Amino acid sequence: MSSFWSWWVIVLIVLNLGISFFLFLWGPRAKIPTLADGTTGHVWAHGVLREGMHPLPRWWIVISFAMFLGAFGYLVLYPGFGNSPGRLGWTAHGELARDTAANDQLLDPTLQRFAALSVEQLAGDPQAVAMGQVLFGDNCEACHGRNARGNRLLGAPNLADSDWLYGGDGKSILTSILDGRQGVMPPWGEVFDKAGVENLTNYVLSLSLRPHDADSIIKASEGKKLFTACAACHGADGKGNQALGAPNLTDNIWLYGGSPATVEATIRDGRSGHMPEWRTRLGDNASRVIAAYVYSLSHSGPPAD
């Protein structure tokens, strides 16, 4: 905080607390004229309601004074009075570091035990899965959703089904979490004209046995000729390539949506999906239990030995 803003904060605190404390001391002693019946003379509702005058109760004065003492004490002990660090030297970063260290000390024995197990084995450990679910909610839920079923608007895949872009084994899932993924679908709008994109869209939709009328069948047959440009990533049969993160186009599972308009937009304009790396933030052990939780969502069988 610069000196200007430090003094600005100090002036505001002194002004507000000073005026408030002055009114607190002056209020009980203020002399307000009253009539013989103890009212001020202010009336409402044609004299039915009259403003009375009663001294503040003692309990209110005592509590208010204690709160003023607490406010002054806080400014002495903790940061808040401009650039003053406070007599206790407390900082939010320091408290976070202490709490994190205490939490790590409690978790380390459990995480060390988990380190000796594979992701598949951890998926069969209720304690590991429960811990992974909590960490998933804290770090992954924003994109993949609370139930891990993805978000088409963000291009975040459903993690609870058996369809995987980069592989659904424990090692592949852990790699995705630790190092992240960068998926790129190039735009083809400049390569194919409008009719070509429409024909290719119809062919891609036909791969998943979507209902087609006679006109769509004709367009799909033309689009099949253009699909050779896509086969390098998606394969000649359209079943995808997990080494590249190219999705399977034959299973009717769509990352951004499977409507004709959405598929056409994907082909024409391309897509760019980014899964951030979590190694720096979470480390290996926490990432492993998240991977175990994700693995458990789509694998209901017994864990691998």
KOLVOMAR-553608 format. One record per residue (C-alpha): x, y, z; residue number from 1. Coordinates in steps of 0.5 Angstrom, whole numbers, plus 2048, in hexadecimal, padded with zeros to 3 digits. Layout:
N
((X, Y, Z), NUM)
...
# end
This chain:
305
((800, 800, 800), 1)
((803, 807, 7FE), 2)
((804, 80C, 803), 3)
((7FE, 810, 800), 4)
((7F9, 80B, 801), 5)
((7FC, 809, 808), 6)
((7FA, 810, 80A), 7)
((7F4, 810, 807), 8)
((7F2, 809, 80B), 9)
((7F4, 80D, 811), 10)
((7F0, 813, 810), 11)
((7EA, 80F, 80F), 12)
((7EB, 80B, 815), 13)
((7EC, 810, 81A), 14)
((7E7, 815, 817), 15)
((7E1, 80F, 818), 16)
((7E4, 80C, 81E), 17)
((7E5, 813, 821), 18)
((7DE, 816, 81F), 19)
((7DB, 80F, 821), 20)
((7DE, 80F, 828), 21)
((7DC, 817, 829), 22)
((7D5, 816, 828), 23)
((7D5, 810, 82D), 24)
((7D8, 814, 832), 25)
((7D4, 81A, 831), 26)
((7CD, 816, 82F), 27)
((7CC, 814, 837), 28)
((7CD, 81B, 839), 29)
((7C9, 81F, 834), 30)
((7C4, 823, 837), 31)
((7BE, 823, 833), 32)
((7B8, 828, 835), 33)
((7B2, 824, 837), 34)
((7AB, 825, 839), 35)
((7A8, 824, 840), 36)
((7A5, 81D, 83E), 37)
((7AC, 81B, 83B), 38)
((7AB, 81B, 834), 39)
((7AF, 820, 82F), 40)
((7A8, 823, 82C), 41)
((7A9, 820, 825), 42)
((7A2, 81C, 824), 43)
((79F, 818, 81E), 44)
((798, 815, 81C), 45)
((795, 81C, 81F), 46)
((798, 81B, 826), 47)
((797, 814, 827), 48)
((79E, 812, 826), 49)
((7A3, 816, 82A), 50)
((7AB, 816, 82A), 51)
((7AE, 814, 831), 52)
((7B5, 815, 834), 53)
((7B8, 80F, 838), 54)
((7BF, 80F, 83A), 55)
((7C3, 809, 836), 56)
((7C3, 803, 83A), 57)
((7CA, 801, 83E), 58)
((7CB, 7FB, 83B), 59)
((7CB, 7FE, 834), 60)
((7D0, 803, 836), 61)
((7D5, 7FE, 839), 62)
((7D4, 7F9, 833), 63)
((7D6, 7FF, 82E), 64)
((7DC, 801, 832), 65)
((7DE, 7FA, 832), 66)
((7DE, 7FA, 82B), 67)
((7E2, 801, 82A), 68)
((7E7, 7FE, 82E), 69)
((7E7, 7F8, 82A), 70)
((7E8, 7FC, 824), 71)
((7EE, 800, 827), 72)
((7F1, 7FA, 829), 73)
((7F0, 7F7, 822), 74)
((7F4, 7FD, 81F), 75)
((7F9, 7FC, 824), 76)
((7FA, 7F4, 823), 77)
((7F9, 7F3, 81C), 78)
((7FA, 7F6, 815), 79)
((7F5, 7FB, 813), 80)
((7F7, 802, 815), 81)
((7FA, 804, 80F), 82)
((801, 801, 80E), 83)
((802, 7FF, 815), 84)
((803, 7F7, 815), 85)
((800, 7F7, 81C), 86)
((804, 7F5, 823), 87)
((802, 7ED, 822), 88)
((805, 7ED, 81B), 89)
((7FF, 7E9, 818), 90)
((7FF, 7E8, 810), 91)
((7FA, 7E4, 80C), 92)
((7FF, 7E1, 809), 93)
((802, 7DF, 80F), 94)
((7FC, 7DC, 812), 95)
((7FB, 7D8, 80B), 96)
((802, 7D5, 80B), 97)
((801, 7D3, 813), 98)
((7FA, 7D0, 811), 99)
((7FD, 7CC, 80B), 100)
((803, 7CA, 80E), 101)
((7FE, 7C7, 814), 102)
((7F9, 7C4, 80F), 103)
((7FF, 7C1, 80B), 104)
((802, 7BE, 811), 105)
((7FB, 7BA, 812), 106)
((7FB, 7B8, 80B), 107)
((802, 7B6, 80A), 108)
((801, 7AF, 80D), 109)
((7FB, 7AD, 809), 110)
((7FE, 7B0, 802), 111)
((804, 7AC, 803), 112)
((800, 7A6, 804), 113)
((7FD, 7A8, 7FE), 114)
((803, 7A9, 7FA), 115)
((805, 7A2, 7FA), 116)
((7FE, 7A0, 7F6), 117)
((7FC, 7A1, 7EF), 118)
((7F6, 7A5, 7ED), 119)
((7F2, 79F, 7EC), 120)
((7F4, 79C, 7F3), 121)
((7F2, 7A3, 7F6), 122)
((7EB, 7A3, 7F2), 123)
((7EA, 79D, 7F7), 124)
((7EC, 7A1, 7FD), 125)
((7E5, 7A4, 800), 126)
((7EA, 7A9, 804), 127)
((7EE, 7AB, 7FD), 128)
((7E8, 7AC, 7F9), 129)
((7E4, 7B0, 7FF), 130)
((7EA, 7B5, 7FF), 131)
((7EB, 7B5, 7F7), 132)
((7E3, 7B7, 7F7), 133)
((7E5, 7BD, 7FC), 134)
((7EB, 7BF, 7F8), 135)
((7E7, 7BE, 7F1), 136)
((7E2, 7C3, 7F4), 137)
((7E7, 7C8, 7F6), 138)
((7EB, 7C8, 7F0), 139)
((7E7, 7C5, 7EA), 140)
((7E0, 7C6, 7EB), 141)
((7E0, 7CD, 7E8), 142)
((7E1, 7CA, 7E1), 143)
((7DF, 7C3, 7E1), 144)
((7D8, 7C4, 7E6), 145)
((7D7, 7C1, 7ED), 146)
((7D5, 7BA, 7EA), 147)
((7DB, 7BA, 7E5), 148)
((7D6, 7BA, 7DF), 149)
((7DA, 7BF, 7DC), 150)
((7D8, 7C6, 7D9), 151)
((7D7, 7C7, 7D1), 152)
((7D7, 7CE, 7D1), 153)
((7DE, 7CE, 7D4), 154)
((7E0, 7C7, 7D0), 155)
((7E1, 7C4, 7D7), 156)
((7E0, 7BC, 7D6), 157)
((7DC, 7B8, 7D9), 158)
((7E0, 7B4, 7DE), 159)
((7DB, 7AF, 7E1), 160)
((7DA, 7AB, 7DA), 161)
((7DE, 7A6, 7D7), 162)
((7E0, 7AB, 7D1), 163)
((7E7, 7AE, 7D2), 164)
((7EB, 7B3, 7CD), 165)
((7F2, 7B1, 7D0), 166)
((7F1, 7AA, 7D3), 167)
((7ED, 7A8, 7D9), 168)
((7F2, 7A4, 7DD), 169)
((7F5, 7A6, 7E3), 170)
((7FC, 7A9, 7E0), 171)
((7F8, 7AD, 7DB), 172)
((7F4, 7B0, 7DF), 173)
((7F9, 7B2, 7E4), 174)
((7FD, 7B5, 7DE), 175)
((7F7, 7B9, 7DC), 176)
((7F7, 7BC, 7E3), 177)
((7FE, 7BD, 7E4), 178)
((800, 7C0, 7DE), 179)
((7FA, 7C2, 7DB), 180)
((7F8, 7C1, 7D3), 181)
((7F7, 7C6, 7CD), 182)
((7F2, 7C3, 7C8), 183)
((7F2, 7C7, 7C2), 184)
((7ED, 7C6, 7BC), 185)
((7EF, 7CA, 7B6), 186)
((7EA, 7CE, 7B2), 187)
((7E8, 7CB, 7AB), 188)
((7E4, 7D1, 7A9), 189)
((7E9, 7D4, 7A5), 190)
((7EB, 7CD, 7A2), 191)
((7E4, 7CB, 7A0), 192)
((7DE, 7CF, 79D), 193)
((7D8, 7D0, 7A1), 194)
((7D5, 7CA, 79D), 195)
((7DB, 7C6, 79F), 196)
((7DA, 7C7, 7A6), 197)
((7D3, 7C6, 7A6), 198)
((7D4, 7BF, 7A2), 199)
((7DA, 7BD, 7A7), 200)
((7D5, 7BF, 7AD), 201)
((7D0, 7BA, 7AA), 202)
((7D5, 7B4, 7A9), 203)
((7D8, 7B5, 7B0), 204)
((7D1, 7B5, 7B3), 205)
((7D0, 7AF, 7AF), 206)
((7D6, 7AB, 7B3), 207)
((7D2, 7AB, 7B9), 208)
((7CB, 7A8, 7B5), 209)
((7C7, 7AF, 7B6), 210)
((7C1, 7AF, 7B2), 211)
((7C2, 7B1, 7AB), 212)
((7BD, 7B3, 7A6), 213)
((7BE, 7B2, 79E), 214)
((7C1, 7B9, 79D), 215)
((7C6, 7B8, 7A3), 216)
((7C8, 7B1, 7A1), 217)
((7CA, 7B4, 79A), 218)
((7CE, 7BA, 79E), 219)
((7D1, 7B5, 7A3), 220)
((7D4, 7B1, 79D), 221)
((7D7, 7B7, 79A), 222)
((7DA, 7B9, 7A1), 223)
((7DD, 7B2, 7A1), 224)
((7E2, 7B4, 79C), 225)
((7E4, 7BA, 7A0), 226)
((7E5, 7B6, 7A6), 227)
((7EC, 7B3, 7A4), 228)
((7EE, 7BA, 7A6), 229)
((7EC, 7B8, 7AD), 230)
((7EE, 7B1, 7AD), 231)
((7F5, 7B3, 7AF), 232)
((7F3, 7B5, 7B6), 233)
((7EC, 7B1, 7B7), 234)
((7EE, 7AB, 7B3), 235)
((7EB, 7A8, 7AD), 236)
((7E5, 7A5, 7B0), 237)
((7E4, 7AC, 7B5), 238)
((7E5, 7A8, 7BB), 239)
((7EA, 7AD, 7BE), 240)
((7F1, 7AD, 7C0), 241)
((7F3, 7AD, 7C8), 242)
((7FA, 7AF, 7C6), 243)
((7F8, 7B5, 7C3), 244)
((7F2, 7B6, 7C7), 245)
((7EE, 7B6, 7C1), 246)
((7E6, 7B4, 7C3), 247)
((7E3, 7AE, 7C1), 248)
((7DD, 7B0, 7BC), 249)
((7DA, 7AA, 7BB), 250)
((7D7, 7A9, 7C2), 251)
((7D2, 7AF, 7C2), 252)
((7D6, 7B2, 7C8), 253)
((7D7, 7B9, 7C7), 254)
((7DC, 7BE, 7CB), 255)
((7D9, 7C5, 7C8), 256)
((7D2, 7C2, 7C6), 257)
((7CF, 7BD, 7C1), 258)
((7CA, 7C2, 7BD), 259)
((7CB, 7C3, 7B6), 260)
((7CD, 7CA, 7B7), 261)
((7D2, 7C9, 7BC), 262)
((7D5, 7C4, 7B9), 263)
((7D6, 7C8, 7B2), 264)
((7D8, 7CE, 7B7), 265)
((7DE, 7C9, 7B9), 266)
((7E0, 7C7, 7B2), 267)
((7E0, 7CE, 7B0), 268)
((7E3, 7D2, 7B5), 269)
((7E7, 7CD, 7B9), 270)
((7E7, 7CC, 7C1), 271)
((7ED, 7CD, 7C6), 272)
((7EC, 7CA, 7CC), 273)
((7F1, 7CB, 7D2), 274)
((7F1, 7C6, 7D9), 275)
((7F6, 7CA, 7DD), 276)
((7FC, 7C6, 7E1), 277)
((7FB, 7C5, 7E8), 278)
((802, 7C3, 7EA), 279)
((804, 7CA, 7ED), 280)
((7FE, 7CB, 7F1), 281)
((7FC, 7C4, 7F4), 282)
((802, 7C0, 7F3), 283)
((803, 7B8, 7F1), 284)
((7FF, 7B5, 7F8), 285)
((7F9, 7BA, 7F7), 286)
((7F8, 7B9, 7F0), 287)
((7F9, 7B1, 7F1), 288)
((7F3, 7B1, 7F5), 289)
((7EF, 7B5, 7F0), 290)
((7F1, 7B1, 7EB), 291)
((7EE, 7AB, 7EF), 292)
((7E8, 7AE, 7F0), 293)
((7E7, 7B0, 7E9), 294)
((7E9, 7A9, 7E7), 295)
((7E4, 7A6, 7EC), 296)
((7DE, 7AA, 7E8), 297)
((7DF, 7A6, 7E2), 298)
((7E1, 79F, 7E4), 299)
((7DD, 79B, 7E9), 300)
((7E1, 795, 7E9), 301)
((7E6, 793, 7EE), 302)
((7EC, 797, 7EE), 303)
((7F2, 794, 7EA), 304)
((7F8, 790, 7EE), 305)
# end
